[in-house]
Each structure stands twice: as C-alpha cells, then as structure tokens.
Amino acid sequence: MSHRSLSGSHVVVLGASGVLGGYLARVLAGRGAGVTGVGRDGQRLGALVDSLPTDGPDGPLRHGWLGGDLTDAGLGDRLVEHLRSGPGRLDGIVNAAGVVAFGSLVDTPDEVVEELFLTNVVGPLWLLRRTLPLLVDSRGFVAQISGVVADRPTAGMAAYGASKAALAAADRALGLELRRSGVAVVDLRVPHTETGLVGRALAGAAPRLPQGLDPAAVAERIVAGIEEGTPVVPAEAFA
C-alpha cells in the first residue's frame, strides 16, 4: 500500500450530478485534481463544474462535464473522446452512481431487476472496458461504491444487494487483473448515507433506517481511501 497524490491528476466522477458525487468532485478539486463530472443532469453538472476551484498547487485545474447514462454502452466511448479532446489524460475514475429498489424479489418487476444490474454493474463494466487503456497509461485508479449491502445481505433488498455484491466481485477480480499494470482498484463499502437515494427508489418503499452518514464526511473518507491505496475500505472505516 502506497500513498497516491491527487494533485495534478485528472479524475472522472460518475454520478457527479448526485449529492455524494458532487461532494466527491469538490473534495478531489480541493486536493488539486481536475475533475470531469458525468451524470444524467446536465444543468446540475454545469453548475457543479462552475463552482470548483480552478487553481491548484501544480497550476490551473481543468474541469468539465459530460451528460450521459451508464445504461448506454456508448457512454464510455464518448467519455474517452471527451477526455482526449480536453484534459488529454485520465488518472482515476470514482463511481458514485447507482440506483436502488426495495421489496421482496417476488414483488420486484423484471424491468426493475434489469435496471438495477444495468446501472449498478453492467454499465460500469461497459465504461471501464473503454477507459481502462487510459488508466493503464497513467497507472491510475478505479474506486467504486459497492456499499455495505455488498457483504451484509438484507431482506427486502435481494436484487439491489445482488447487484452491489456483483460490483464488489468485479472490483476484487479487477484488482488482480490490473495489478501488473499499476492500476489500483478500491472497493468502497459505504454505509447508508443521507443522499436522498432511498427517496428515489425504482420500486418499493424503504424500511425504517437509522440516520445516515453525512455525505460530506463520507466523500472525505472515500478520497482518503483512494490516497491510501486500500483495496477495500470497509463500512467500519466510515464510522
């Protein structure tokens, strides 16, 4: 495990138009990284990018944004083109995108199960297939939020939990696959955080949950985990 400096790097944040993704973009920029935000809401992405500092310890910071949906297999190709014509490099990807659903599996519609896996697992893998060559060139990193549910299965969240466990399995395999290329893979087991995601569930109603974590503090801990190069940041690390 070695310390990674983010100053002077360029990092893509997936889900940057969401609450946690926005905080991550701000923390990364505060560490001296240029940021490209990717998400569904172009208006929010534009406002976020405009709010980021443009001066870093190693010189001017270049920020940008790209509207798109992870369920689109072509998003990765568009992102590569955007990066090559803009900052000209990619040093890291932080995946803070995701969707959730609640309820028994029997009551979960087929199309909801499909969207859970497309957004939480398949889409990120599609995007990584296109962007990994850039990360190999920079010996960069991938950090993905699988969440605490990845290793703590919960009744009423079978399909969602399965999608996040699949993402965690992909992270473990990619860590081995990319080790010789110098690309670090960080799996983030983030507990329930107050991002408003449970209120935007694809189906079902959330069970009664304890007060979630502060997303600003979670973003700081995620970035610290990236700097530390820890393969897995467990739920307990966010306490």
N, C-alpha and C positions, 0 to 999 in steps of 0.2 A: 504494500500500500504506500503510495507516494502522494505528496501534495500537488494539486493542479492549480496553477494560477489562471484565472479567467481574464485578467487584464490583457487587452489587445486581441482577444478572441472574438469570434462571431458565432452566436448561438441562436438556434431556431426554437421557439416556444410554441408547441402545438396546443391549441385551446387557449390562446392568449386573449381572446375576447371574453373569457370567463373570469370569475373572481380570482381564483388561485393563479391562473395563468397570467393575469395582469400583475399580481404581486411578484410572481417569479420574474417577469420581464423587468420590473423596477429594481429588484434585488440584483439581477445579473448586470444591468446597466450601471448600478452603483458599484459593482466590482470592476468596472472598466471594460465590460463586454459590449460589443454591438449586438443588437437583437433584431431578428426578423420574427414578427408575430404572425401566426397562422390560425385562422378560425373562421367561423361562419358569419360573424357580424362585422362587415367592413367598416361601418361607422364607428363602432367601439374600437376596432383595431387602429383606425386612423387617429382617433383621439388619444389612445394609449401611446402610440409612437410619438405623437407631438409632445407628450408630457415627459418623455425620457430625456435625461441629460445628454448633451451632445459633446461634452468634453470629458475625456478620461485621462488617467495618468500617463498613458502612452500616446496621447494625441486625440484627434477628433474621433467620435464614435459614429458609425453609420448604422442607422436603423431603417427598417422597412416593414411592410406587411403584405400578406397575400391571403385573399379570401378563398375559402375552399372547405370542402367536407371530406373527412377521412374515408367515407364510404365511396369516394370517387377514386378509382385506381389510377387515374391520370394526375392526381394531385402531386405526387412525388416528382413526376416529370416536369410539371410547371414550377415546382419549388427549385429544382436543380437549375432550370433556365433562369429563374429569378435571381438565384444566388450568383451564378456565373456572370450575369449582366450587371449585378450590383456590387456587393462586397467582394466577390471573387473568391470566397472561401467559406468553408463550414467547419467549425471546431466542435460543435456539440448540438444535440437535439434533446430537449426536455419535453416529454409527452405528458401534458396535464389535461388532455382531452378525455372525454368519456361520457357515457350515458348510463342510467340506472333504471331498474324496474323492480317492483315489489309484488308479492303474492305467490301463491303456490304454483308449481310448474303446470298443473292441470289448468289453472285459470290464466296462464300467460299465453297470449296469442302467438301463433307461429311467427308472424311478422315482427313481433317484439323480440322474440328469441333471436331472430335473424339480425335485427338491427343492433342488439347488444353485442353480438360477436363481430359484426362488420365494423362497428365503431371502436370497440374496445380491444380487438385482437387483429382481425384481418386487415383493416385499414392501416394500422401502424406497421404491419409487416409489409404491406404493399409499398408504403412510403420508404421504409428502411431499405428495401431492395434497390430503390433508385438512388438513395442518398449515401449509402454505406461507402461507395468508392471515394466520395469526397472526404468522409471521416477517416478512411484509411490513409489518404494523402496527408491529413493533418494530425494523425494519431490522436483523434478526438474522443468523444464520449457520447453515449446514449444513456439517458436517465428516464425511466418510465414509472408512472404511478400505478402499481398493481393494487395497492391498498391492503389494509389489514384483513379484508374478507378473502384474500387470496389463500391465506393459510388458516383462517378461522371460519369454516363454513357455517352459514346461518340459515335457519329455517325461514321460508318465505322469500329467500333470495337465491334460489338454486341456479337459475340461469345467469343472473348477474355475477354471482360468485364464481361460477364455472368460467365465465369469460375472463374474469380477472386472474383466476388461477392459471388459465391458459397463457395470459400475458406474462405472468411470473415465470412459467416454464420456458417460454420463449427467451426471456431475459437470461435465465440460467444457461440455456444452450448457446445463446449468442455470446455470452461471456467467455465460454470455452472456445467457440468457433473463431472469435476475433482476437483472442489473447496474443497470438503471434504477430498480429497486425498492429498491436499497440493501441487498439480501440477499447476503452473501458466501458463496461455496461453496469449501470447502477439500478437496482430494483428497489423501489420506494414503497414500503408498506404503511402508507399514511392512514391513520385512524380517521374516524368521522370528523369532518371539518365543516365549519359554517360557511359554505359557499352558495347555499341555496339550491344545490343539485337535487336534494330529496324532494323539493317542491316542484321539480320539473321532470318527475319520473315518467317514463314512457307508458307505464301501466301500474295499477295498484296504488295503494296508499302506504306510506312509510310507517313502520311500527314506532312506538314511542322510543325516542332515542335520547340519550343524555346530551347535555350541552356539548357541542362540538368544539374543536380547537379553533384558535384564532388563525385565519388564513395567512396573515402577515407573518406570524411566528413560524408557521409551517413552511412558508416559502423560504425563510431564512435557513431553516434546518435542512431543507432539500438542497439548497445551494452549498451549504457546509458539507453535506454528504458527497456532493459532486467534487468539491475541492479535496476532500479526504480520499476519494477514490474507493470508497467502501462498496463491495459488490452488492450488499443488501443493507438497507437502512431499515431496521425493524420498527414495529409500532412503538416499542418501548422508548426508542430514541427521540420520539416526538413529545414525550411526557414533560 
